Amino acid sequence: MERLEDRIRRLIVETLNLEDISAQDIDEEEPLFGEGLGLDSIDALEIGIEIQKTFGVKIDSKDEDLASHFSSVKALARFVARQQQGQVHEPG
């Protein structure tokens, strides 16, 4: 899963045009919002759209666990991996 986490770090930096931060600067456990990286809801929306396009996963805005999926790079990587595995097992 390390590789997926690296891809997500780069996606965050590139999507949000973070000039003062490199992908390597983002700790996988660091909170993405609030006191951590300091992202906001607009950033979350942009990241969500890019995650869907890049990894081919579906993000349900009504998912009660959505905030926890976006809490850190590690949580986001787990979410993407589970979504991708679920799509493989679904018929059709």
C-alpha positions in Angstrom: 0.0 0.0 0.0 3.0 2.3 0.3 2.9 3.0 -3.4 -0.8 4.0 -3.3 0.0 6.4 -0.4 2.8 8.0 -2.5 0.4 8.4 -5.4 -2.2 10.1 -3.1 0.5 12.4 -1.6 1.5 13.5 -5.1 -2.2 13.9 -6.1 -2.9 16.2 -3.2 0.1 18.4 -3.9 -0.6 18.6 -7.6 -4.4 19.0 -7.4 -4.1 21.8 -4.8 -1.0 23.4 -6.4 0.8 23.3 -3.0 3.9 25.2 -3.7 5.4 25.2 -0.2 5.0 21.5 0.3 6.3 18.4 -1.5 4.6 15.0 -1.5 7.4 13.7 0.8 6.6 16.4 3.3 3.1 14.9 4.0 3.2 12.3 6.7 0.8 9.4 6.0 -0.7 9.7 9.5 -0.9 13.5 9.5 -4.4 15.0 9.6 -5.2 16.5 6.3 -7.6 19.0 7.8 -7.5 21.4 10.7 -4.3 21.5 12.7 -2.5 19.0 10.3 -2.0 20.0 6.7 -4.7 22.7 7.1 -6.9 21.8 4.2 -10.5 23.0 4.0 -13.8 21.7 2.5 -13.1 23.1 -0.9 -9.8 21.3 -0.9 -11.6 18.1 0.1 -14.0 18.5 -2.8 -11.1 19.0 -5.3 -9.2 16.0 -3.9 -12.4 13.9 -4.0 -13.0 14.7 -7.6 -9.4 13.9 -8.5 -9.4 10.6 -6.5 -12.5 9.5 -8.4 -11.0 10.3 -11.8 -7.5 8.9 -11.0 -8.4 5.7 -9.2 -11.9 5.0 -10.8 -13.6 4.8 -7.4 -17.0 6.2 -6.4 -17.3 8.6 -3.4 -20.7 8.8 -1.9 -21.3 12.2 -0.3 -23.9 10.6 2.0 -21.4 8.1 3.4 -21.4 8.7 7.2 -17.7 7.7 7.3 -16.6 10.0 4.5 -14.8 12.4 6.9 -12.8 9.6 8.4 -11.8 8.4 4.9 -10.3 11.8 4.2 -8.7 12.2 7.6 -5.1 11.3 6.5 -3.2 9.9 3.5 -3.2 6.5 5.1 -7.0 6.5 5.6 -7.5 7.7 2.1 -5.3 4.9 0.7 -7.2 2.3 2.7 -10.5 3.7 1.4 -9.3 3.7 -2.3 -7.9 0.2 -1.9 -11.2 -1.1 -0.5 -13.2 0.6 -3.2 -11.0 -0.8 -5.9 -11.2 -4.3 -4.4 -15.0 -4.0 -4.2 -15.3 -3.1 -7.8 -13.3 -6.2 -8.8 -15.7 -8.5 -7.0 -18.9 -6.9 -8.3 -20.5 -8.6 -11.3 -20.9 -6.7 -14.5 
